[in-house]
Amino acid sequence: MAADGFPPVVVDASGREEDSFPTIERAMKACNTHDRILVLPGTYEECVLLDKPVEICGREGKTNETIIKVRLVCCAGLLIRV
């Protein structure tokens, strides 16, 4: 649960998680300012446009199972918790 009490926007490359996005980029397009994007374990190789301040994090205890290979990042505001 995000600090504002709303559930995070979930990214799941495997597609198993209900109501999730397959890429970080698609989650960014769907989320609002200051939302939390929860990236589930998997490998994500993509270009990401960070055009609003968000928090991107992995599942606690599973950070070594989430790999983000970013080819290009453009950002306005960003907090990445590793």
C-alpha positions as CSV (number, residue, x, y, z in Angstrom):
1,M,0.0,0.0,0.0
2,A,1.4,3.4,-0.9
3,A,1.7,6.2,1.6
4,D,-1.5,7.8,0.3
5,G,-3.4,4.6,1.1
6,F,-3.9,3.6,-2.5
7,P,-2.6,0.3,-3.9
8,P,0.5,0.5,-6.1
9,V,0.4,0.2,-9.9
10,V,1.8,-3.3,-10.5
11,V,4.2,-4.3,-13.3
12,D,4.5,-8.1,-14.0
13,A,6.4,-9.3,-17.0
14,S,5.0,-12.8,-16.5
15,G,1.4,-11.6,-16.8
16,R,0.2,-13.7,-13.9
17,E,-0.7,-10.8,-11.6
18,E,-4.2,-9.6,-12.2
19,D,-4.7,-5.9,-13.2
20,S,-0.9,-5.5,-13.9
21,F,1.0,-3.9,-16.7
22,P,3.6,-5.9,-18.7
23,T,6.1,-3.0,-18.8
24,I,7.3,-0.1,-16.6
25,E,6.6,2.2,-19.5
26,R,2.9,1.2,-19.7
27,A,2.6,1.5,-16.0
28,M,4.1,5.0,-16.2
29,K,1.5,6.1,-18.7
30,A,-1.3,4.7,-16.6
31,C,-0.2,6.0,-13.2
32,N,-0.7,9.4,-11.5
33,T,1.7,11.8,-10.0
34,H,3.3,10.4,-6.8
35,D,1.9,6.9,-7.4
36,R,4.0,3.9,-6.4
37,I,4.9,1.4,-9.1
38,L,5.6,-2.0,-7.8
39,V,7.8,-4.0,-10.2
40,L,7.5,-7.7,-9.6
41,P,10.4,-10.2,-10.1
42,G,11.4,-10.5,-13.7
43,T,13.7,-8.9,-16.3
44,Y,12.5,-5.6,-17.8
45,E,14.6,-4.3,-20.8
46,E,13.0,-1.2,-22.1
47,C,13.1,2.6,-22.6
48,V,11.3,4.5,-19.9
49,L,9.9,8.0,-20.0
50,L,9.6,9.3,-16.4
51,D,7.5,12.4,-17.0
52,K,6.1,12.7,-13.5
53,P,7.4,12.1,-9.9
54,V,6.7,8.5,-8.9
55,E,8.2,5.8,-6.7
56,I,9.5,2.7,-8.4
57,C,10.2,-0.2,-6.1
58,G,10.6,-4.0,-6.1
59,R,8.9,-6.4,-3.8
60,E,10.6,-6.5,-0.4
61,G,13.0,-9.4,0.0
62,K,12.9,-10.0,-3.8
63,T,15.0,-7.2,-5.0
64,N,17.7,-9.5,-6.4
65,E,15.0,-11.1,-8.6
66,T,13.9,-7.9,-10.3
67,I,16.2,-6.7,-13.1
68,I,15.7,-3.4,-14.9
69,K,17.9,-2.9,-17.9
70,V,17.1,0.6,-19.1
71,R,18.3,1.6,-22.5
72,L,17.2,5.2,-22.2
73,V,15.7,7.2,-19.3
74,C,14.2,10.7,-19.5
75,C,12.9,11.9,-16.2
76,A,11.3,14.8,-14.4
77,G,11.3,13.4,-10.9
78,L,12.3,10.0,-9.7
79,L,12.8,7.9,-6.6
80,I,14.1,4.4,-7.1
81,R,14.4,2.2,-4.0
82,V,16.7,-0.7,-4.4
